[in-house]
Amino acid sequence: MSQVKKHKDFESAIDRLEEITDLLESGDTTLEESIKLYSEGLEIAGFCNRKLSEAEKKIKVVTQNNESLIEEDFEQGEKLS
C-alpha cells in the first residue's frame, strides 16, 4: 500500500496513526474501510518501528567516568542507568 510512502518523517506517520485510531474507534467505518485502515496502520507502525530503530542506533549516551566524558552506545548506556 502506498500510504506509507506519503510519510516522509516519523511525526507525520504518528499523526496518521492517530487519525486511523480515531476512525477505527469511532465505529463509523464500514468493515471494508476498517480493514483498509487497519492494514494501513500496520504498515505505518512498521515504518515507525524502523525509524525508531534507526534513531536508536544513532543515539549516544554521554556519561561521566573518572572526571572525563565518554560516549557509549545507547544500549550500553541504558544498562548503566
Short mmCIF file of the C-alpha atoms (twelve columns), coordinates in Angstrom:
data_MODEL
# 
_entry.id   MODEL 
# 
loop_
_atom_site.group_PDB 
_atom_site.id 
_atom_site.type_symbol 
_atom_site.label_atom_id 
_atom_site.label_alt_id 
_atom_site.label_comp_id 
_atom_site.label_asym_id 
_atom_site.label_seq_id 
_atom_site.Cartn_x 
_atom_site.Cartn_y 
_atom_site.Cartn_z 
_atom_site.pdbx_PDB_model_num 
ATOM 1  C CA . MET A 1  0.000   0.000  0.000  1 
ATOM 2  C CA . SER A 2  1.378   3.366  -0.969 1 
ATOM 3  C CA . GLN A 3  0.146   5.303  2.072  1 
ATOM 4  C CA . VAL A 4  3.390   4.722  3.983  1 
ATOM 5  C CA . LYS A 5  5.409   6.363  1.207  1 
ATOM 6  C CA . LYS A 6  3.497   9.592  1.834  1 
ATOM 7  C CA . HIS A 7  5.043   9.827  5.290  1 
ATOM 8  C CA . LYS A 8  8.414   11.430 4.938  1 
ATOM 9  C CA . ASP A 9  9.023   11.600 8.662  1 
ATOM 10 C CA . PHE A 10 8.157   9.914  11.913 1 
ATOM 11 C CA . GLU A 11 5.906   12.710 13.139 1 
ATOM 12 C CA . SER A 12 3.605   12.698 10.107 1 
ATOM 13 C CA . ALA A 13 3.365   8.917  10.349 1 
ATOM 14 C CA . ILE A 14 2.370   9.134  14.018 1 
ATOM 15 C CA . ASP A 15 -0.235  11.772 13.159 1 
ATOM 16 C CA . ARG A 16 -1.730  9.443  10.561 1 
ATOM 17 C CA . LEU A 17 -1.742  6.541  13.034 1 
ATOM 18 C CA . GLU A 18 -3.687  8.725  15.453 1 
ATOM 19 C CA . GLU A 19 -6.200  9.563  12.701 1 
ATOM 20 C CA . ILE A 20 -6.599  5.884  11.870 1 
ATOM 21 C CA . THR A 21 -7.085  5.009  15.540 1 
ATOM 22 C CA . ASP A 22 -9.760  7.676  15.916 1 
ATOM 23 C CA . LEU A 23 -11.576 6.459  12.806 1 
ATOM 24 C CA . LEU A 24 -11.499 2.835  13.915 1 
ATOM 25 C CA . GLU A 25 -12.586 3.669  17.464 1 
ATOM 26 C CA . SER A 26 -15.487 5.798  16.232 1 
ATOM 27 C CA . GLY A 27 -17.240 2.779  14.792 1 
ATOM 28 C CA . ASP A 28 -18.397 4.863  11.826 1 
ATOM 29 C CA . THR A 29 -16.442 2.955  9.180  1 
ATOM 30 C CA . THR A 30 -17.630 0.009  7.163  1 
ATOM 31 C CA . LEU A 31 -15.970 -3.359 7.551  1 
ATOM 32 C CA . GLU A 32 -14.078 -2.897 4.290  1 
ATOM 33 C CA . GLU A 33 -12.892 0.593  5.285  1 
ATOM 34 C CA . SER A 34 -11.862 -0.714 8.689  1 
ATOM 35 C CA . ILE A 35 -9.779  -3.484 7.126  1 
ATOM 36 C CA . LYS A 36 -8.049  -0.995 4.810  1 
ATOM 37 C CA . LEU A 37 -7.373  1.376  7.694  1 
ATOM 38 C CA . TYR A 38 -6.072  -1.459 9.858  1 
ATOM 39 C CA . SER A 39 -3.731  -2.599 7.076  1 
ATOM 40 C CA . GLU A 40 -2.500  0.948  6.545  1 
ATOM 41 C CA . GLY A 41 -1.948  1.286  10.276 1 
ATOM 42 C CA . LEU A 42 0.152   -1.875 10.354 1 
ATOM 43 C CA . GLU A 43 2.323   -0.592 7.526  1 
ATOM 44 C CA . ILE A 44 2.769   2.782  9.186  1 
ATOM 45 C CA . ALA A 45 3.587   1.096  12.508 1 
ATOM 46 C CA . GLY A 46 6.304   -0.880 10.704 1 
ATOM 47 C CA . PHE A 47 7.644   2.346  9.202  1 
ATOM 48 C CA . CYS A 48 7.695   3.951  12.662 1 
ATOM 49 C CA . ASN A 49 9.450   0.939  14.180 1 
ATOM 50 C CA . ARG A 50 12.136  1.095  11.501 1 
ATOM 51 C CA . LYS A 51 12.592  4.838  12.093 1 
ATOM 52 C CA . LEU A 52 12.888  4.288  15.849 1 
ATOM 53 C CA . SER A 53 15.426  1.510  15.331 1 
ATOM 54 C CA . GLU A 54 17.491  3.768  13.089 1 
ATOM 55 C CA . ALA A 55 17.342  6.576  15.640 1 
ATOM 56 C CA . GLU A 56 18.251  4.268  18.481 1 
ATOM 57 C CA . LYS A 57 21.390  3.198  16.634 1 
ATOM 58 C CA . LYS A 58 22.433  6.853  16.340 1 
ATOM 59 C CA . ILE A 59 21.812  7.854  19.931 1 
ATOM 60 C CA . LYS A 60 24.847  8.218  22.133 1 
ATOM 61 C CA . VAL A 61 24.744  8.479  25.859 1 
ATOM 62 C CA . VAL A 62 27.224  10.816 27.445 1 
ATOM 63 C CA . THR A 63 28.335  9.610  30.827 1 
ATOM 64 C CA . GLN A 64 30.657  10.880 33.478 1 
ATOM 65 C CA . ASN A 65 33.562  8.494  34.039 1 
ATOM 66 C CA . ASN A 66 36.682  9.363  36.000 1 
ATOM 67 C CA . GLU A 67 36.133  13.095 35.510 1 
ATOM 68 C CA . SER A 68 36.128  12.717 31.724 1 
ATOM 69 C CA . LEU A 69 33.181  12.460 29.392 1 
ATOM 70 C CA . ILE A 70 32.832  9.354  27.279 1 
ATOM 71 C CA . GLU A 71 30.260  8.368  24.681 1 
ATOM 72 C CA . GLU A 72 28.670  4.950  24.776 1 
ATOM 73 C CA . ASP A 73 26.149  3.299  22.502 1 
ATOM 74 C CA . PHE A 74 22.569  3.814  23.605 1 
ATOM 75 C CA . GLU A 75 22.024  0.189  24.671 1 
ATOM 76 C CA . GLN A 76 25.179  0.188  26.828 1 
ATOM 77 C CA . GLY A 77 24.227  3.468  28.472 1 
ATOM 78 C CA . GLU A 78 20.722  2.234  29.076 1 
ATOM 79 C CA . LYS A 79 22.061  -0.690 31.111 1 
ATOM 80 C CA . LEU A 80 24.080  1.667  33.283 1 
ATOM 81 C CA . SER A 81 21.042  3.751  34.260 1 
# 
